Amino acid sequence: RALLGSPDEVAADRVLWREPGPWRTPDAEERCRLALARGHAAGFDAVLPATGRCHHVRVLPAADGAVVHVMEAGPWRLRQADEVAAIRDSAERARRTAELTAALAAARTPQDVVEAVAARVLPPFAAQGLLVLVREGDRLAYIGSVGYPRAFLEHMGGTHGLPLTGRLPAERALLRDEPLFYSSREEWLADNPHGERPPSTMQAWAFLPLTASGRTFGVCVMAFDAERRLSPEERTLLLTVSALVAQALERARLSEAELTRARELQRDLLPRHLPRLREATATARYLPAGQGADVGGDWYDLIPLSAGRVALVCGDVMGHGLSEAATMGRLRTATHTLAALELPPDELMGHLNDIVAEIGPDAYATCLYALYDATTGTCTVVRAGHPPPLVVHPDGRTAYPDIPDNPPLGGAQPPFETAELALPAGTLLLLFTDGLVESPQRDLDEGMDELARLAEGADRRDLDRLADLLVERLLPGGQPVSDDAALLVGRLHALPRADMASWRLPDGPRAAGEARRHVREQLATWHLDELTVTTELLASELVGNVVRHAKGPIGFRLLRTGALVCEVSDASLTMPRIRRASETDEGGRGLQLVSVLAERWGSRFTSSGKTIWTEQPLAPSQDTVAAALLSLADAD
């Protein structure tokens, strides 16, 4: 009766679960009913909220119900329950510590470390705020926080931090390498000699120095929104956690610094600016993978060549890491060199394949090389394991042309198959890597279809806006998650017929005179009379070499692109080369004169022989010929 709080006899027909007593705990009814359902006796301990006493409740199933025994367990049972609860809490903390250790080991950035601590340390300690500060020279800057308003972080100086003065508890914990614990705002004020008031609305704090490799470089601040006095065991556990956090932060900061250097190297290996050409207008986007991912080997390029031709290139070295970025740099440099040698696209790709194969048996790369000729409107394309280019016609139609897919570089066997496309002026050519269109949620074909749909419906007048739109729509958040991405958008232009002139020259000595006559007449039409003397001399030397050392028919062409191009073609496969003429040689100085007179010169194979070309600026110096003759005289 005393237990039930009634001095009289307990009346019958009263519902047990509604009466005061140990069976009013949340799980008492469930335990009793479970014992009855199983037909077995069951017992459990319960504490009366009103008295704080511990009682043992035992349920014995009977024929028509149950017999319930209640007895006081005594103080020893309370101590036993406290010990069991303490063991459970210790086991829970050990589990969380193991989870925290695993999360910190996987953390690759300081923000990953902060998130791991916030998720696994704050809840068991009932903390609401976390602030991680590191020393940057003579300043204290935060690298991550949870539970602090933006205004407070701005008051702390943002990511730039505040000067170290030693006035704040966080600074003293860092400089002295000693933890500080405040269970209330009063303790904070009593320990602060300069009268600095506690920040925000927090009521208790723990300042834990971060020490790794014998150096204290930061402090971890845990804050509580109510007064909180940490026990010695809790303080010891927090210091253990701070040591784990310090080691993880040091690894993450070193990893982040290495990744930053790798990405800076990668950006330096990519073109800083694409050249502005009459043959093609282009823009490009390179997007590294998400935070924490290794650098990749995606690259792009726009390479001006001779006689109104330009190469558009896009490639991807398979794998991620610094070595892949270095391989990308090697391939890009090699592509520039091979393109400057005027090699056909299939031969150029074969040399790139040899370079990748020499790196190692596990090295592979994909590549797309498109050679566009603005004088004919044709584009020769070769690809090795790379997605085909997207062609956007001037009327908005999009298509992926049928281009033979050769194996990736490093595993291919030349010769490489190519395709020749006829592209009208104003056509857009989009070259991209798989990171732009492929993701864990979307396969390659779906991404390519989406790219074509977006390009067809977009405003294509501004290439920069178009590139930004494609990246924004294809990559939510503007950044790929697991793989870097590259995009090259080029608008192709045709060289006007008025800027091209070509002739067939007769065989024999008369050819040089004919070439000079065509030069005078055509340059007068183009109002480039100041280039006549130099161009006549160049044409005479090139045609003379063909008459003496090659065979006809002889083709002669002048092009007015961004420069003045003079071309002579013949049916011979023998390439000219400069050699140093001795004092007794009667010849051998023609190509030396050509190299001095022209800004650039070179030769390339054609389907019927070869072509030798020279290039001059449209606004030359008045002393070009005189300088060339003096240079030859000095050489002699």
C-alpha positions in Angstrom: 0.0 0.0 0.0 2.8 2.4 0.8 4.4 1.5 -2.6 1.1 2.3 -4.4 0.7 5.5 -2.4 -2.6 4.4 -0.8 -3.1 3.6 2.9 -6.2 1.6 2.2 -6.6 -1.8 0.6 -6.0 -1.8 -3.1 -9.3 -2.0 -4.9 -9.9 -4.7 -7.4 -10.5 -4.1 -11.1 -7.9 -1.4 -11.4 -5.6 -1.4 -14.5 -2.1 -2.1 -13.3 -0.3 0.1 -15.8 -2.3 3.1 -14.7 -1.3 2.8 -11.1 1.8 4.4 -9.6 4.7 2.1 -9.1 7.7 0.5 -10.9 5.4 -0.7 -13.7 4.9 2.9 -14.9 8.3 2.9 -16.6 8.0 3.2 -20.4 8.9 -0.5 -21.1 7.4 -2.2 -18.1 4.1 -3.0 -19.7 5.8 -4.4 -22.8 8.1 -6.6 -20.7 5.2 -7.9 -18.6 3.1 -8.7 -21.7 6.1 -10.3 -23.4 6.6 -12.6 -20.3 2.9 -13.6 -20.4 3.0 -14.3 -24.1 6.0 -16.5 -23.8 4.7 -18.2 -20.6 8.0 -17.7 -18.8 8.9 -15.7 -15.7 10.7 -12.5 -16.3 12.3 -9.8 -14.1 13.6 -6.3 -14.5 14.8 -3.4 -12.4 12.9 -0.1 -12.2 13.5 3.2 -10.4 10.6 5.1 -9.0 10.8 8.7 -10.2 9.2 10.1 -7.0 11.6 8.4 -4.5 14.6 7.5 -6.7 14.5 4.0 -5.1 15.3 1.0 -7.2 12.9 -2.0 -7.1 13.0 -5.4 -8.7 9.8 -6.4 -10.5 9.2 -10.1 -11.3 6.3 -11.4 -13.4 5.1 -15.0 -13.0 2.5 -16.2 -15.5 -0.6 -17.9 -13.9 -3.6 -19.8 -15.2 -5.8 -16.7 -15.7 -3.2 -13.9 -15.6 0.0 -13.2 -13.7 1.4 -12.7 -10.3 3.6 -9.6 -10.0 6.2 -9.5 -7.2 7.7 -6.1 -6.3 10.6 -5.8 -3.8 13.0 -3.0 -3.0 16.5 -3.8 -4.5 18.5 -1.5 -2.3 21.4 0.9 -2.9 23.6 -1.9 -4.2 21.3 -2.4 -7.1 21.5 1.4 -7.9 25.3 1.2 -7.9 25.1 -1.9 -10.1 22.8 0.0 -12.5 25.2 3.0 -12.5 28.1 0.7 -13.2 26.2 -1.0 -16.1 25.3 2.4 -17.5 28.9 3.6 -17.2 30.1 0.5 -19.0 27.5 1.1 -21.7 28.6 4.7 -22.0 32.3 3.7 -22.2 31.5 1.1 -24.8 29.6 3.6 -26.8 32.4 6.1 -26.6 34.9 3.5 -27.6 32.7 2.7 -30.6 32.5 6.3 -31.6 36.2 6.8 -31.1 36.8 3.8 -33.4 34.5 5.4 -36.0 36.2 8.7 -35.6 39.6 7.1 -36.1 38.4 5.5 -39.3 36.8 8.7 -40.5 39.9 10.7 -39.8 42.1 8.2 -41.6 39.9 8.6 -44.7 39.8 12.5 -44.5 41.6 14.1 -47.3 40.9 17.8 -46.6 40.7 19.9 -43.4 37.0 20.3 -44.0 36.7 16.5 -44.0 38.4 16.4 -40.6 36.0 19.1 -39.2 32.9 17.2 -40.5 34.2 13.9 -39.0 34.7 15.5 -35.6 31.3 17.3 -35.7 29.5 14.1 -36.5 31.2 11.8 -34.1 32.4 13.9 -31.1 29.9 16.6 -30.6 26.8 14.3 -30.0 28.2 12.1 -27.2 29.5 15.1 -25.3 26.2 17.1 -25.9 28.2 19.9 -27.5 26.7 22.3 -30.0 29.7 24.2 -31.4 33.0 23.3 -33.0 35.7 25.7 -34.2 39.1 24.6 -35.6 41.8 27.3 -35.6 45.3 27.0 -37.0 48.3 29.3 -36.8 49.3 31.0 -40.1 52.4 32.9 -39.4 51.5 35.6 -36.8 47.8 35.1 -37.3 45.1 32.7 -36.1 42.7 31.6 -38.8 39.8 29.2 -38.7 39.6 26.4 -41.2 36.2 24.9 -40.3 33.3 25.4 -37.9 30.0 24.0 -36.9 27.3 25.8 -34.9 28.7 29.3 -35.2 26.9 32.2 -37.0 28.5 33.8 -40.0 28.7 37.1 -38.1 30.9 35.6 -35.4 33.2 34.0 -38.0 33.5 37.4 -39.8 34.4 38.9 -36.4 37.1 36.4 -36.1 38.6 37.7 -39.4 37.2 35.1 -41.7 39.7 32.7 -43.3 42.4 35.5 -43.0 42.1 35.3 -39.2 43.2 37.6 -36.4 46.6 38.7 -35.3 48.0 36.7 -32.4 47.9 38.8 -29.3 47.6 36.2 -26.5 44.5 37.8 -25.2 41.9 35.1 -26.1 41.7 31.7 -24.4 42.2 30.0 -27.8 45.5 31.9 -28.3 46.7 31.0 -24.8 45.9 27.3 -25.3 47.9 27.4 -28.5 50.9 29.4 -27.3 51.2 27.5 -23.9 50.2 24.1 -25.4 47.8 23.6 -22.5 44.1 22.8 -22.6 41.6 25.1 -21.0 38.1 24.2 -19.7 35.4 26.6 -18.7 32.2 25.2 -17.3 30.4 28.6 -17.3 30.6 32.1 -18.5 31.6 33.2 -15.0 34.7 30.9 -15.1 35.6 32.5 -18.5 35.4 36.0 -17.1 37.3 35.1 -14.0 40.2 33.6 -16.0 40.4 36.3 -18.6 42.6 39.1 -17.3 41.8 41.5 -20.1 38.1 41.4 -19.7 37.4 39.8 -23.1 33.8 38.7 -23.1 32.8 35.2 -24.1 31.7 35.0 -27.8 28.2 34.2 -29.1 25.6 32.6 -26.7 27.6 29.6 -25.6 27.8 28.8 -21.9 30.8 26.4 -21.6 34.0 25.7 -23.6 36.9 23.3 -24.0 40.0 24.6 -25.7 42.2 21.7 -26.9 45.6 22.3 -28.4 46.4 20.5 -31.7 49.9 19.1 -31.6 51.5 16.9 -34.2 55.2 16.0 -34.9 56.2 17.9 -31.7 54.6 21.2 -33.0 51.5 22.8 -31.7 49.9 24.4 -34.8 46.3 25.0 -33.8 43.5 24.6 -31.3 40.1 22.8 -31.4 37.3 24.6 -29.6 34.2 22.7 -28.4 31.3 24.8 -27.1 28.1 24.0 -25.1 24.9 25.9 -25.0 24.4 25.1 -21.3 26.8 25.1 -18.4 28.8 21.9 -18.5 31.4 20.6 -16.1 33.5 17.9 -17.8 34.6 15.0 -15.6 38.3 14.0 -15.5 37.5 11.0 -17.7 35.8 13.2 -20.3 38.7 15.6 -20.3 41.1 12.8 -20.8 39.0 11.4 -23.7 38.8 14.9 -25.3 42.6 15.2 -25.2 42.9 11.8 -26.8 40.5 13.0 -29.5 42.4 16.2 -30.0 45.6 14.2 -30.7 43.8 12.2 -33.3 42.4 15.3 -34.9 45.9 17.0 -34.9 47.4 14.0 -36.8 44.5 14.0 -39.3 44.7 17.7 -39.8 48.4 17.6 -40.5 47.9 14.8 -43.0 45.0 16.6 -44.6 46.9 19.9 -44.9 49.9 18.2 -46.4 47.7 16.3 -48.8 45.8 19.5 -49.7 49.0 21.4 -50.3 50.3 18.6 -52.5 47.1 18.6 -54.4 47.2 22.3 -54.8 50.7 22.2 -56.2 49.7 19.3 -58.5 46.8 21.3 -59.8 48.9 24.4 -60.3 51.4 22.3 -62.3 48.5 20.9 -64.3 47.1 24.4 -65.1 50.6 25.5 -66.1 50.8 22.5 -68.5 47.5 23.6 -70.2 47.4 26.6 -72.6 47.0 29.9 -70.7 45.3 31.5 -73.7 44.0 30.1 -77.0 45.4 31.9 -80.0 43.1 34.3 -82.0 43.0 33.0 -85.5 41.2 33.9 -88.7 40.6 30.2 -89.4 38.9 29.4 -86.1 37.5 31.2 -83.1 37.7 29.0 -79.9 37.1 29.0 -76.2 37.8 26.2 -73.7 36.9 25.1 -70.2 38.9 22.8 -67.9 37.3 21.6 -64.7 39.2 19.6 -62.1 37.4 16.8 -60.2 35.7 17.4 -56.9 37.6 18.5 -53.8 39.9 15.7 -52.5 40.2 13.9 -55.9 43.6 13.5 -57.5 44.5 15.6 -60.6 43.8 14.1 -63.9 45.3 14.2 -67.4 42.6 16.0 -69.5 43.9 18.6 -72.0 42.9 20.6 -75.1 44.7 22.8 -77.6 44.3 25.0 -80.6 47.4 24.9 -82.8 47.9 27.3 -85.8 49.5 25.7 -88.8 50.5 26.9 -92.2 48.4 28.0 -95.1 45.1 28.7 -93.3 45.1 25.4 -91.5 44.5 24.9 -87.8 44.4 21.8 -85.5 41.9 21.3 -82.7 43.0 18.7 -80.1 41.5 17.1 -77.0 42.9 14.3 -75.0 42.6 12.4 -71.7 45.3 10.4 -69.9 43.7 7.5 -68.1 44.1 7.5 -64.4 44.6 10.2 -61.8 47.7 11.5 -60.1 50.8 13.7 -60.6 52.3 11.2 -63.1 49.2 11.3 -65.3 49.3 15.1 -65.3 53.0 14.9 -66.3 52.1 12.5 -69.1 49.5 14.9 -70.3 52.2 17.7 -70.5 54.4 15.4 -72.5 51.7 14.5 -74.9 50.6 18.1 -75.4 54.2 19.2 -76.1 54.7 16.3 -78.5 51.5 17.1 -80.3 52.7 20.7 -80.8 56.0 19.5 -82.1 54.6 16.9 -84.4 51.9 19.3 -85.7 54.7 21.8 -86.5 56.3 19.2 -88.6 53.2 19.2 -90.8 52.6 15.5 -90.3 49.3 14.0 -91.5 46.9 13.3 -88.7 47.2 9.5 -88.9 51.0 9.7 -88.7 50.9 12.2 -85.9 48.7 9.9 -83.9 51.0 7.0 -84.5 53.9 8.9 -83.0 51.8 9.8 -80.0 51.0 6.1 -79.6 54.7 5.3 -79.5 55.3 7.9 -76.8 52.5 6.5 -74.5 53.7 2.9 -75.1 57.2 3.8 -74.0 55.9 5.2 -70.7 54.9 1.8 -69.5 52.6 -1.2 -70.1 49.8 0.4 -68.0 49.9 3.8 -69.6 46.9 4.7 -71.8 45.5 7.8 -73.2 42.6 8.9 -75.5 43.0 11.6 -78.1 41.0 13.4 -80.8 42.9 15.4 -83.5 41.0 17.5 -86.0 42.9 19.3 -88.8 40.8 22.0 -90.4 41.8 23.6 -93.7 40.1 27.0 -94.1 41.0 27.2 -97.8 38.9 24.1 -98.7 36.5 23.8 -95.8 37.6 20.2 -95.1 38.4 18.7 -91.7 40.4 15.6 -91.3 39.7 13.8 -88.0 41.4 10.9 -86.2 40.5 9.6 -82.8 42.0 7.0 -80.5 39.5 5.8 -77.9 38.1 9.3 -77.6 34.4 10.4 -77.9 33.7 11.8 -81.4 33.3 15.6 -81.8 29.9 17.2 -81.8 29.3 19.1 -85.1 26.8 22.0 -84.8 25.8 23.2 -88.3 25.1 26.9 -88.9 21.4 26.2 -89.0 21.5 24.6 -85.6 21.5 20.9 -86.6 23.7 18.7 -84.5 25.4 15.4 -85.3 28.2 13.1 -84.2 30.0 12.2 -87.4 30.9 8.6 -88.2 34.6 8.6 -87.4 36.5 5.3 -87.1 37.3 4.6 -83.4 40.9 3.5 -83.1 42.2 1.9 -79.8 43.5 4.2 -77.1 47.1 5.4 -77.3 49.5 3.0 -75.8 47.5 -0.1 -77.0 46.9 0.7 -80.7 48.6 -0.7 -83.8 49.1 1.8 -86.6 48.0 2.8 -89.1 45.2 4.9 -87.7 42.0 5.3 -89.7 40.8 8.9 -90.4 37.7 10.6 -91.7 37.3 13.7 -93.8 34.4 16.0 -93.2 33.2 18.9 -95.3 32.2 21.7 -92.9 30.7 25.0 -94.1 31.8 28.3 -92.6 30.2 29.0 -89.2 30.1 25.4 -88.1 30.8 24.7 -84.4 33.1 21.8 -83.5 32.9 20.7 -79.9 35.7 18.5 -78.5 35.3 17.1 -75.0 36.4 14.4 -72.5 34.2 11.8 -71.0 34.2 13.6 -67.6 31.9 16.3 -69.1 29.2 13.9 -70.2 29.6 10.8 -68.1 28.9 10.4 -64.3 27.7 7.7 -61.9 24.1 8.7 -62.6 24.5 9.0 -66.4 26.3 6.8 -69.0 28.3 8.1 -71.8 25.7 7.8 -74.5 23.1 9.6 -72.5 25.5 12.4 -71.7 26.4 12.9 -75.3 22.7 13.0 -76.3 22.2 15.7 -73.6 25.2 17.7 -74.9 23.8 17.6 -78.4 20.3 18.7 -77.2 21.7 21.6 -75.2 24.0 22.8 -78.0 21.1 22.7 -80.5 18.8 24.8 -78.4 21.4 27.3 -77.0 22.4 30.7 -78.2 25.6 30.0 -80.2 26.6 33.6 -81.0 28.8 34.0 -77.9 31.1 31.0 -77.5 32.0 31.8 -73.9 28.4 31.9 -72.8 27.7 28.7 -74.7 30.6 27.0 -72.9 29.5 28.2 -69.5 25.9 27.0 -70.2 27.0 23.6 -71.3 29.2 23.1 -68.2 26.5 24.4 -65.9 23.8 22.1 -67.3 25.9 19.0 -67.7 27.7 19.4 -64.4 25.4 20.5 -61.6 27.4 22.6 -59.2 29.8 23.4 -62.0 32.3 20.7 -61.0 32.7 17.0 -61.9 32.7 14.7 -58.9 35.2 11.9 -59.7 36.8 12.8 -63.0 38.1 16.1 -64.5 36.5 17.4 -67.6 37.7 19.4 -70.6 35.7 21.2 -73.3 36.9 22.9 -76.5 34.4 24.9 -78.6 35.6 26.1 -81.9 33.8 28.1 -84.6 35.3 27.4 -88.1 35.7 30.1 -90.6 36.4 29.9 -94.3 39.1 31.9 -96.0 37.4 34.2 -98.6 38.1 33.4 -102.2 39.3 37.0 -102.6 42.2 36.2 -100.2 43.4 33.2 -102.3 45.1 33.0 -105.6 46.7 30.0 -107.3 48.4 29.2 -110.6 50.1 26.4 -112.5 53.6 27.3 -113.5 55.4 26.1 -116.6 58.4 23.7 -116.3 61.9 25.0 -116.8 63.6 28.4 -116.1 60.6 30.4 -117.1 58.7 29.3 -114.0 60.5 31.8 -111.7 59.7 34.7 -113.9 56.1 33.7 -114.1 55.9 33.5 -110.3 57.4 37.0 -109.9 54.9 38.4 -112.3 52.0 36.8 -110.4 53.4 38.2 -107.2 53.5 41.7 -108.5 50.0 41.6 -109.9 48.3 39.9 -106.9 50.0 42.0 -104.3 49.0 45.2 -106.2 45.4 43.9 -106.1 45.6 43.3 -102.3 47.3 46.7 -101.8 50.4 45.0 -100.3 52.9 46.6 -102.7 55.4 47.0 -99.8 55.8 43.2 -99.7 56.4 42.8 -103.4 60.2 42.8 -103.4 60.6 40.4 -100.5 57.9 38.1 -101.9 59.4 38.1 -105.4 62.7 37.0 -103.9 61.1 34.2 -101.8 59.1 33.0 -104.8 62.2 32.9 -107.0 64.1 30.9 -104.5 61.3 28.3 -103.9 60.5 27.9 -107.6 64.2 27.7 -108.4 64.7 24.9 -106.0 61.9 23.0 -107.6 63.3 23.5 -111.1 66.8 22.4 -110.0 66.1 19.5 -107.6 62.5 18.3 -108.0 60.0 17.6 -110.7 56.8 19.1 -111.9 54.0 20.0 -112.2 54.7 23.2 -110.3 51.9 24.8 -108.3 52.1 28.4 -106.9 49.7 29.9 -104.4 49.4 33.1 -102.4 47.1 33.4 -99.4 46.2 36.5 -97.4 45.4 35.1 -93.9 46.7 36.8 -90.8 49.9 36.9 -92.7 51.0 36.6 -96.3 51.6 33.0 -97.3 53.6 32.0 -100.4 53.4 28.3 -101.4 55.2 26.3 -104.1 54.2 22.6 -104.6 55.6 19.9 -106.8 55.4 16.1 -107.3 58.7 15.2 -105.5 58.8 13.7 -102.0 62.2 15.0 -101.2 62.1 17.6 -98.4 64.4 20.6 -98.5 66.7 21.3 -95.5 69.2 24.1 -94.7 72.9 23.3 -94.8 75.8 25.5 -94.2 77.5 26.4 -97.5 81.3 26.6 -97.6 83.2 29.5 -99.3 83.7 27.5 -102.5 80.1 26.3 -102.9 78.2 28.0 -105.6 74.8 27.1 -104.1 73.3 26.2 -100.8 72.4 29.7 -99.6 68.8 29.8 -101.0 67.1 28.4 -97.9 69.3 30.5 -95.7 67.9 33.6 -97.5 64.4 32.2 -97.2 64.7 31.7 -93.4 65.9 35.3 -93.0 63.3 36.9 -95.2 60.3 34.9 -93.9 58.9 35.0 -90.4 58.2 31.3 -90.7 58.8 28.7 -93.3 58.3 24.9 -93.7 57.2 22.1 -95.8 54.6 19.3 -95.8 53.7 16.2 -97.7 50.6 16.2 -99.9 48.7 13.5 -101.7 50.6 14.2 -104.9 54.0 15.3 -103.5 55.0 18.1 -101.2 54.5 21.8 -100.6 57.1 24.4 -99.4 55.6 27.5 -97.8 56.7 30.8 -96.3 54.9 33.3 -94.1 55.4 37.0 -93.8 53.7 39.6 -91.6 51.4 42.0 -93.4 53.3 45.0 -92.1 57.0 44.2 -92.5 60.0 46.3 -91.8 61.3 48.5 -94.7 64.8 47.0 -94.3 63.8 43.3 -94.6 65.8 42.6 -97.8 68.8 44.6 -96.7 68.8 42.8 -93.4 68.6 39.4 -95.1 71.6 40.2 -97.4 73.7 41.5 -94.5 72.9 38.3 -92.6 74.1 36.2 -95.5 77.2 38.3 -95.8 78.0 37.9 -92.1 77.6 34.2 -92.5 80.1 34.1 -95.3 
